[in-house]
Amino acid sequence: MKGFFGLSYVGFALLGSAFFFVMGFVLRKYTSQMKVKRAEDKAEDIITKAKIEAERKKREAAIEAKDMLLKLRSEFEEESKERRRELLTMEKHLLQKEENLDKKVELMEQKDKEVKRIEIQVKDKDREIAK
């Protein structure tokens, strides 16, 4: 019986080794699956956060673009108003010069009429003297 017990110990040892080998294999597979699952979850979390960050930056960029557009529009309108004021001032000066020129032309015409009237009077007096 001594051989039987020795053989049974060896059998138990082999059976135990096989059991622990299988358990180690199953445990390793389970931990590997858990690591993969955690990595997938982490990757999904990173992707979700990246999408949220991208949307936030997109909104910020849109707001900045709108602000820039409003600023440029405001600057353009201000420059346009300034240019209109300058043009109105120039137009006013030109109208004043035109009025002054019209007055000078009218004065010249009056003086020309006066000179012609005086010339006629002088000719008439010359004729009276010559008679």
MITITOR-723430 format. One record per residue: residue number from 0; y, z, x of N, C-alpha, C in turn. Coordinates in nm, 4 decimals. Each point is the difference from the previous one (the first is absolute). Layout:
<rs>
+-----+----------+----------+----------+----------+----------+----------+----------+----------+----------+
| pos |     n_yy |     n_zz |     n_xx |    ca_yy |    ca_zz |    ca_xx |     c_yy |     c_zz |     c_xx |
+-----+----------+----------+----------+----------+----------+----------+----------+----------+----------+
| NUM |        Y |        Z |        X |        Y |        Z |        X |        Y |        Z |        X |
...
+-----+----------+----------+----------+----------+----------+----------+----------+----------+----------+
</rs>
This chain:
<rs>
+-----+----------+----------+----------+----------+----------+----------+----------+----------+----------+
| pos |     n_yy |     n_zz |     n_xx |    ca_yy |    ca_zz |    ca_xx |     c_yy |     c_zz |     c_xx |
+-----+----------+----------+----------+----------+----------+----------+----------+----------+----------+
|   0 |  -0.1173 |   0.0000 |   0.0822 |   0.1173 |   0.0000 |  -0.0822 |   0.1235 |   0.0000 |   0.0865 |
|   1 |  -0.0202 |   0.0367 |   0.1176 |   0.1120 |   0.0060 |   0.0912 |   0.0624 |  -0.1381 |   0.0141 |
|   2 |  -0.0790 |  -0.1020 |   0.0032 |   0.0500 |  -0.1368 |   0.0123 |   0.0737 |  -0.0442 |  -0.1259 |
|   3 |  -0.0489 |   0.0550 |  -0.1130 |   0.0629 |  -0.0388 |  -0.1251 |   0.1409 |   0.0558 |  -0.0093 |
|   4 |   0.0166 |   0.1302 |   0.0423 |   0.1323 |   0.0600 |  -0.0048 |   0.0933 |  -0.0656 |   0.0990 |
|   5 |  -0.0510 |  -0.0332 |   0.1153 |   0.0813 |  -0.0687 |   0.1003 |   0.0435 |  -0.1359 |  -0.0508 |
|   6 |  -0.0932 |  -0.0634 |  -0.0681 |   0.0308 |  -0.1310 |  -0.0560 |   0.0969 |   0.0144 |  -0.1169 |
|   7 |  -0.0152 |   0.1064 |  -0.0763 |   0.0901 |   0.0192 |  -0.1123 |   0.1423 |   0.0307 |   0.0480 |
|   8 |   0.0093 |   0.0729 |   0.1143 |   0.1338 |   0.0238 |   0.0543 |   0.0630 |  -0.1308 |   0.0442 |
|   9 |  -0.0768 |  -0.0802 |   0.0612 |   0.0504 |  -0.1302 |   0.0452 |   0.0367 |  -0.0832 |  -0.1217 |
|  10 |  -0.0831 |   0.0058 |  -0.1023 |   0.0282 |  -0.0755 |  -0.1236 |   0.1278 |   0.0492 |  -0.0650 |
|  11 |   0.0138 |   0.1363 |  -0.0046 |   0.1230 |   0.0564 |  -0.0568 |   0.1215 |  -0.0373 |   0.0848 |
|  12 |  -0.0202 |   0.0018 |   0.1296 |   0.1106 |  -0.0360 |   0.0899 |   0.0387 |  -0.1457 |  -0.0212 |
|  13 |  -0.1010 |  -0.0864 |  -0.0124 |   0.0301 |  -0.1425 |  -0.0234 |   0.0640 |  -0.0188 |  -0.1377 |
|  14 |  -0.0556 |   0.0694 |  -0.0973 |   0.0557 |  -0.0092 |  -0.1352 |   0.1426 |   0.0545 |  -0.0041 |
|  15 |   0.0228 |   0.1118 |   0.0690 |   0.1349 |   0.0585 |   0.0078 |   0.0957 |  -0.0927 |   0.0721 |
|  16 |  -0.0490 |  -0.0601 |   0.1091 |   0.0846 |  -0.0941 |   0.0744 |   0.0363 |  -0.1184 |  -0.0876 |
|  17 |  -0.0991 |  -0.0526 |  -0.0723 |   0.0265 |  -0.1141 |  -0.0886 |   0.0997 |   0.0401 |  -0.1083 |
|  18 |  -0.0209 |   0.1223 |  -0.0568 |   0.0899 |   0.0480 |  -0.1048 |   0.1433 |   0.0113 |   0.0521 |
|  19 |   0.0156 |   0.0646 |   0.1164 |   0.1345 |   0.0171 |   0.0558 |   0.0599 |  -0.1339 |   0.0444 |
|  20 |  -0.0864 |  -0.0916 |   0.0449 |   0.0488 |  -0.1331 |   0.0365 |   0.0562 |  -0.0707 |  -0.1243 |
|  21 |  -0.0758 |   0.0051 |  -0.1084 |   0.0442 |  -0.0617 |  -0.1263 |   0.1255 |   0.0708 |  -0.0498 |
|  22 |   0.0009 |   0.1324 |   0.0043 |   0.1178 |   0.0763 |  -0.0446 |   0.1217 |  -0.0342 |   0.0868 |
|  23 |  -0.0201 |  -0.0130 |   0.1292 |   0.1093 |  -0.0375 |   0.0902 |   0.0514 |  -0.1394 |  -0.0315 |
|  24 |  -0.0935 |  -0.0905 |  -0.0269 |   0.0386 |  -0.1365 |  -0.0352 |   0.0795 |  -0.0014 |  -0.1304 |
|  25 |  -0.0477 |   0.0714 |  -0.1011 |   0.0686 |   0.0072 |  -0.1305 |   0.1358 |   0.0671 |   0.0162 |
|  26 |   0.0037 |   0.1096 |   0.0745 |   0.1261 |   0.0711 |   0.0226 |   0.0997 |  -0.0886 |   0.0746 |
|  27 |  -0.0494 |  -0.0731 |   0.0996 |   0.0877 |  -0.0892 |   0.0769 |   0.0544 |  -0.1111 |  -0.0899 |
|  28 |  -0.0891 |  -0.0554 |  -0.0835 |   0.0433 |  -0.1048 |  -0.0923 |   0.1043 |   0.0553 |  -0.0973 |
|  29 |  -0.0227 |   0.1203 |  -0.0512 |   0.0932 |   0.0630 |  -0.0936 |   0.1355 |   0.0242 |   0.0666 |
|  30 |  -0.0006 |   0.0551 |   0.1219 |   0.1274 |   0.0254 |   0.0697 |   0.0707 |  -0.1312 |   0.0331 |
|  31 |  -0.0774 |  -0.1033 |   0.0330 |   0.0613 |  -0.1308 |   0.0276 |   0.0665 |  -0.0544 |  -0.1255 |
|  32 |  -0.0696 |   0.0131 |  -0.1127 |   0.0567 |  -0.0466 |  -0.1264 |   0.1261 |   0.0788 |  -0.0347 |
|  33 |  -0.0028 |   0.1277 |   0.0250 |   0.1167 |   0.0844 |  -0.0287 |   0.1177 |  -0.0392 |   0.0900 |
|  34 |  -0.0295 |  -0.0284 |   0.1282 |   0.1065 |  -0.0439 |   0.0904 |   0.0593 |  -0.1319 |  -0.0471 |
|  35 |  -0.0872 |  -0.0923 |  -0.0413 |   0.0470 |  -0.1296 |  -0.0503 |   0.0846 |   0.0216 |  -0.1254 |
|  36 |  -0.0470 |   0.0859 |  -0.0888 |   0.0740 |   0.0287 |  -0.1235 |   0.1374 |   0.0593 |   0.0325 |
|  37 |   0.0044 |   0.0965 |   0.0924 |   0.1281 |   0.0605 |   0.0390 |   0.0909 |  -0.1051 |   0.0626 |
|  38 |  -0.0567 |  -0.0868 |   0.0832 |   0.0798 |  -0.1055 |   0.0635 |   0.0543 |  -0.0969 |  -0.1044 |
|  39 |  -0.0841 |  -0.0346 |  -0.0983 |   0.0456 |  -0.0888 |  -0.1075 |   0.1096 |   0.0655 |  -0.0820 |
|  40 |  -0.0186 |   0.1285 |  -0.0331 |   0.1019 |   0.0739 |  -0.0751 |   0.1305 |   0.0069 |   0.0777 |
|  41 |  -0.0127 |   0.0275 |   0.1293 |   0.1195 |   0.0081 |   0.0844 |   0.0690 |  -0.1362 |   0.0068 |
|  42 |  -0.0792 |  -0.1068 |   0.0153 |   0.0566 |  -0.1349 |   0.0050 |   0.0691 |  -0.0336 |  -0.1316 |
|  43 |  -0.0620 |   0.0367 |  -0.1103 |   0.0599 |  -0.0247 |  -0.1318 |   0.1296 |   0.0785 |  -0.0152 |
|  44 |  -0.0007 |   0.1240 |   0.0472 |   0.1208 |   0.0831 |  -0.0048 |   0.1113 |  -0.0627 |   0.0843 |
|  45 |  -0.0352 |  -0.0479 |   0.1185 |   0.0992 |  -0.0637 |   0.0881 |   0.0560 |  -0.1254 |  -0.0658 |
|  46 |  -0.0877 |  -0.0797 |  -0.0614 |   0.0449 |  -0.1230 |  -0.0679 |   0.0920 |   0.0343 |  -0.1158 |
|  47 |  -0.0365 |   0.1000 |  -0.0782 |   0.0837 |   0.0422 |  -0.1133 |   0.1369 |   0.0461 |   0.0477 |
|  48 |   0.0007 |   0.0821 |   0.1048 |   0.1277 |   0.0482 |   0.0543 |   0.0822 |  -0.1162 |   0.0556 |
|  49 |  -0.0673 |  -0.0948 |   0.0647 |   0.0703 |  -0.1168 |   0.0554 |   0.0619 |  -0.0832 |  -0.1120 |
|  50 |  -0.0732 |  -0.0164 |  -0.1098 |   0.0536 |  -0.0756 |  -0.1145 |   0.1213 |   0.0710 |  -0.0584 |
|  51 |  -0.0100 |   0.1307 |  -0.0142 |   0.1125 |   0.0782 |  -0.0537 |   0.1208 |  -0.0128 |   0.0926 |
|  52 |  -0.0226 |   0.0113 |   0.1293 |   0.1079 |  -0.0115 |   0.0985 |   0.0608 |  -0.1406 |  -0.0032 |
|  53 |  -0.0861 |  -0.1009 |  -0.0135 |   0.0495 |  -0.1382 |  -0.0059 |   0.0867 |  -0.0203 |  -0.1242 |
|  54 |  -0.0419 |   0.0533 |  -0.1124 |   0.0798 |  -0.0105 |  -0.1233 |   0.1332 |   0.0733 |   0.0158 |
|  55 |  -0.0042 |   0.1162 |   0.0629 |   0.1236 |   0.0764 |   0.0209 |   0.0964 |  -0.0797 |   0.0877 |
|  56 |  -0.0534 |  -0.0559 |   0.1084 |   0.0855 |  -0.0783 |   0.0903 |   0.0517 |  -0.1258 |  -0.0699 |
|  57 |  -0.0829 |  -0.0586 |  -0.0838 |   0.0413 |  -0.1187 |  -0.0757 |   0.1160 |   0.0357 |  -0.0932 |
|  58 |  -0.0121 |   0.1132 |  -0.0692 |   0.1087 |   0.0447 |  -0.0888 |   0.1263 |   0.0294 |   0.0799 |
|  59 |  -0.0174 |   0.0677 |   0.1154 |   0.1164 |   0.0298 |   0.0843 |   0.0669 |  -0.1293 |   0.0466 |
|  60 |  -0.0808 |  -0.0967 |   0.0399 |   0.0551 |  -0.1282 |   0.0453 |   0.0738 |  -0.0703 |  -0.1137 |
|  61 |  -0.0551 |   0.0067 |  -0.1200 |   0.0649 |  -0.0621 |  -0.1155 |   0.1335 |   0.0691 |  -0.0290 |
|  62 |  -0.0002 |   0.1319 |   0.0086 |   0.1239 |   0.0756 |  -0.0241 |   0.1029 |  -0.0332 |   0.1075 |
|  63 |  -0.0444 |  -0.0053 |   0.1248 |   0.0917 |  -0.0345 |   0.1090 |   0.0554 |  -0.1409 |  -0.0183 |
|  64 |  -0.0854 |  -0.0917 |  -0.0436 |   0.0452 |  -0.1375 |  -0.0227 |   0.1028 |  -0.0044 |  -0.1125 |
|  65 |  -0.0239 |   0.0757 |  -0.1066 |   0.0969 |   0.0052 |  -0.1108 |   0.1312 |   0.0619 |   0.0470 |
|  66 |  -0.0103 |   0.1076 |   0.0775 |   0.1213 |   0.0631 |   0.0530 |   0.0782 |  -0.0975 |   0.0873 |
|  67 |  -0.0726 |  -0.0724 |   0.0858 |   0.0651 |  -0.0975 |   0.0879 |   0.0666 |  -0.1094 |  -0.0838 |
|  68 |  -0.0702 |  -0.0457 |  -0.1043 |   0.0557 |  -0.1031 |  -0.0864 |   0.1271 |   0.0498 |  -0.0686 |
|  69 |  -0.0055 |   0.1220 |  -0.0505 |   0.1190 |   0.0569 |  -0.0648 |   0.1153 |   0.0142 |   0.0989 |
|  70 |  -0.0324 |   0.0428 |   0.1211 |   0.1034 |   0.0161 |   0.1033 |   0.0618 |  -0.1349 |   0.0341 |
|  71 |  -0.0851 |  -0.1009 |   0.0203 |   0.0504 |  -0.1331 |   0.0336 |   0.0819 |  -0.0580 |  -0.1150 |
|  72 |  -0.0481 |   0.0206 |  -0.1224 |   0.0739 |  -0.0491 |  -0.1165 |   0.1364 |   0.0691 |  -0.0090 |
|  73 |   0.0001 |   0.1294 |   0.0225 |   0.1250 |   0.0755 |  -0.0052 |   0.0970 |  -0.0491 |   0.1081 |
|  74 |  -0.0520 |  -0.0204 |   0.1225 |   0.0848 |  -0.0500 |   0.1085 |   0.0537 |  -0.1387 |  -0.0331 |
|  75 |  -0.0858 |  -0.0850 |  -0.0562 |   0.0422 |  -0.1349 |  -0.0365 |   0.1091 |   0.0055 |  -0.1058 |
|  76 |  -0.0191 |   0.0838 |  -0.1011 |   0.0999 |   0.0125 |  -0.1066 |   0.1320 |   0.0528 |   0.0558 |
|  77 |  -0.0081 |   0.0977 |   0.0898 |   0.1221 |   0.0546 |   0.0598 |   0.0715 |  -0.1062 |   0.0823 |
|  78 |  -0.0765 |  -0.0753 |   0.0794 |   0.0601 |  -0.1079 |   0.0791 |   0.0607 |  -0.1064 |  -0.0909 |
|  79 |  -0.0684 |  -0.0290 |  -0.1107 |   0.0513 |  -0.0985 |  -0.0950 |   0.1308 |   0.0485 |  -0.0627 |
|  80 |   0.0039 |   0.1265 |  -0.0368 |   0.1227 |   0.0563 |  -0.0580 |   0.1144 |  -0.0076 |   0.1009 |
|  81 |  -0.0308 |   0.0365 |   0.1255 |   0.1028 |  -0.0043 |   0.1049 |   0.0495 |  -0.1425 |   0.0189 |
|  82 |  -0.0928 |  -0.0943 |   0.0020 |   0.0367 |  -0.1410 |   0.0174 |   0.0848 |  -0.0473 |  -0.1184 |
|  83 |  -0.0371 |   0.0418 |  -0.1220 |   0.0804 |  -0.0362 |  -0.1183 |   0.1402 |   0.0585 |   0.0103 |
|  84 |   0.0099 |   0.1245 |   0.0460 |   0.1332 |   0.0614 |   0.0158 |   0.0825 |  -0.0792 |   0.1014 |
|  85 |  -0.0652 |  -0.0366 |   0.1108 |   0.0706 |  -0.0784 |   0.1021 |   0.0452 |  -0.1344 |  -0.0571 |
|  86 |  -0.0886 |  -0.0649 |  -0.0742 |   0.0351 |  -0.1299 |  -0.0598 |   0.1128 |   0.0145 |  -0.1022 |
|  87 |  -0.0043 |   0.1061 |  -0.0785 |   0.1077 |   0.0222 |  -0.0980 |   0.1327 |   0.0258 |   0.0713 |
|  88 |  -0.0055 |   0.0749 |   0.1087 |   0.1218 |   0.0255 |   0.0778 |   0.0529 |  -0.1303 |   0.0575 |
|  89 |  -0.0896 |  -0.0814 |   0.0539 |   0.0427 |  -0.1289 |   0.0562 |   0.0568 |  -0.0899 |  -0.1098 |
|  90 |  -0.0637 |   0.0005 |  -0.1148 |   0.0481 |  -0.0816 |  -0.1119 |   0.1386 |   0.0468 |  -0.0435 |
|  91 |   0.0195 |   0.1297 |  -0.0043 |   0.1298 |   0.0558 |  -0.0382 |   0.1076 |  -0.0439 |   0.0992 |
|  92 |  -0.0320 |   0.0072 |   0.1294 |   0.0959 |  -0.0433 |   0.1017 |   0.0299 |  -0.1487 |  -0.0134 |
|  93 |  -0.1029 |  -0.0795 |  -0.0246 |   0.0209 |  -0.1435 |  -0.0162 |   0.0848 |  -0.0306 |  -0.1230 |
|  94 |  -0.0234 |   0.0729 |  -0.1082 |   0.0809 |  -0.0196 |  -0.1208 |   0.1460 |   0.0372 |   0.0265 |
|  95 |   0.0217 |   0.1072 |   0.0745 |   0.1377 |   0.0390 |   0.0347 |   0.0656 |  -0.1075 |   0.0851 |
|  96 |  -0.0731 |  -0.0538 |   0.0973 |   0.0554 |  -0.1068 |   0.0840 |   0.0297 |  -0.1233 |  -0.0835 |
|  97 |  -0.0897 |  -0.0307 |  -0.0922 |   0.0217 |  -0.1159 |  -0.0867 |   0.1248 |   0.0206 |  -0.0857 |
|  98 |   0.0140 |   0.1205 |  -0.0544 |   0.1193 |   0.0305 |  -0.0798 |   0.1261 |  -0.0118 |   0.0857 |
|  99 |  -0.0084 |   0.0549 |   0.1233 |   0.1159 |  -0.0095 |   0.0895 |   0.0330 |  -0.1458 |   0.0311 |
| 100 |  -0.1040 |  -0.0810 |   0.0241 |   0.0229 |  -0.1420 |   0.0268 |   0.0595 |  -0.0695 |  -0.1228 |
| 101 |  -0.0508 |   0.0328 |  -0.1185 |   0.0549 |  -0.0576 |  -0.1239 |   0.1479 |   0.0363 |  -0.0150 |
| 102 |   0.0310 |   0.1261 |   0.0304 |   0.1412 |   0.0425 |  -0.0079 |   0.0852 |  -0.0761 |   0.1006 |
| 103 |  -0.0542 |  -0.0168 |   0.1222 |   0.0750 |  -0.0732 |   0.1020 |   0.0189 |  -0.1459 |  -0.0406 |
| 104 |  -0.1046 |  -0.0601 |  -0.0570 |   0.0112 |  -0.1390 |  -0.0456 |   0.1031 |  -0.0093 |  -0.1106 |
| 105 |  -0.0044 |   0.0938 |  -0.0924 |   0.0969 |   0.0007 |  -0.1106 |   0.1417 |   0.0179 |   0.0541 |
| 106 |   0.0158 |   0.0894 |   0.0977 |   0.1321 |   0.0226 |   0.0602 |   0.0470 |  -0.1260 |   0.0724 |
| 107 |  -0.0948 |  -0.0660 |   0.0716 |   0.0358 |  -0.1244 |   0.0701 |   0.0417 |  -0.1074 |  -0.1000 |
| 108 |  -0.0720 |  -0.0077 |  -0.1114 |   0.0343 |  -0.0985 |  -0.1023 |   0.1386 |   0.0291 |  -0.0574 |
| 109 |   0.0291 |   0.1286 |  -0.0235 |   0.1329 |   0.0380 |  -0.0514 |   0.1079 |  -0.0370 |   0.1021 |
| 110 |  -0.0280 |   0.0298 |   0.1281 |   0.0987 |  -0.0326 |   0.1038 |   0.0168 |  -0.1511 |   0.0103 |
| 111 |  -0.1144 |  -0.0735 |  -0.0118 |   0.0067 |  -0.1463 |   0.0055 |   0.0847 |  -0.0522 |  -0.1155 |
| 112 |  -0.0203 |   0.0554 |  -0.1204 |   0.0805 |  -0.0402 |  -0.1159 |   0.1477 |   0.0328 |   0.0235 |
| 113 |   0.0210 |   0.1186 |   0.0584 |   0.1389 |   0.0424 |   0.0271 |   0.0649 |  -0.0941 |   0.1016 |
| 114 |  -0.0779 |  -0.0374 |   0.1051 |   0.0532 |  -0.0910 |   0.1009 |   0.0317 |  -0.1346 |  -0.0641 |
| 115 |  -0.0887 |  -0.0520 |  -0.0855 |   0.0243 |  -0.1279 |  -0.0679 |   0.1213 |   0.0092 |  -0.0908 |
| 116 |   0.0147 |   0.1124 |  -0.0694 |   0.1169 |   0.0186 |  -0.0879 |   0.1282 |   0.0011 |   0.0820 |
| 117 |  -0.0058 |   0.0692 |   0.1148 |   0.1190 |   0.0051 |   0.0860 |   0.0292 |  -0.1381 |   0.0565 |
| 118 |  -0.1040 |  -0.0737 |   0.0389 |   0.0198 |  -0.1357 |   0.0519 |   0.0678 |  -0.0887 |  -0.1045 |
| 119 |  -0.0466 |   0.0153 |  -0.1252 |   0.0601 |  -0.0791 |  -0.1086 |   0.1465 |   0.0382 |  -0.0163 |
| 120 |   0.0286 |   0.1290 |   0.0079 |   0.1392 |   0.0451 |  -0.0137 |   0.0846 |  -0.0544 |   0.1147 |
| 121 |  -0.0574 |   0.0030 |   0.1213 |   0.0743 |  -0.0499 |   0.1162 |   0.0269 |  -0.1496 |  -0.0167 |
| 122 |  -0.0979 |  -0.0760 |  -0.0431 |   0.0175 |  -0.1441 |  -0.0208 |   0.1059 |  -0.0253 |  -0.1061 |
| 123 |  -0.0070 |   0.0822 |  -0.1062 |   0.1005 |  -0.0168 |  -0.1068 |   0.1400 |   0.0296 |   0.0533 |
| 124 |   0.0151 |   0.1009 |   0.0830 |   0.1324 |   0.0341 |   0.0564 |   0.0427 |  -0.1085 |   0.0985 |
| 125 |  -0.0963 |  -0.0512 |   0.0774 |   0.0323 |  -0.1082 |   0.0924 |   0.0496 |  -0.1214 |  -0.0783 |
| 126 |  -0.0562 |  -0.0305 |  -0.1119 |   0.0430 |  -0.1131 |  -0.0815 |   0.1387 |   0.0263 |  -0.0561 |
| 127 |   0.0248 |   0.1221 |  -0.0423 |   0.1328 |   0.0328 |  -0.0547 |   0.1057 |  -0.0120 |   0.1090 |
| 128 |  -0.0374 |   0.0448 |   0.1204 |   0.0937 |  -0.0063 |   0.1122 |   0.0200 |  -0.1457 |   0.0382 |
| 129 |  -0.1006 |  -0.0769 |  -0.0049 |   0.0079 |  -0.1387 |   0.0403 |   0.0781 |  -0.0814 |  -0.1021 |
| 130 |   0.0225 |   0.0380 |  -0.1135 |   0.0744 |  -0.0729 |  -0.1006 |   0.1415 |   0.0127 |   0.0286 |
+-----+----------+----------+----------+----------+----------+----------+----------+----------+----------+
</rs>
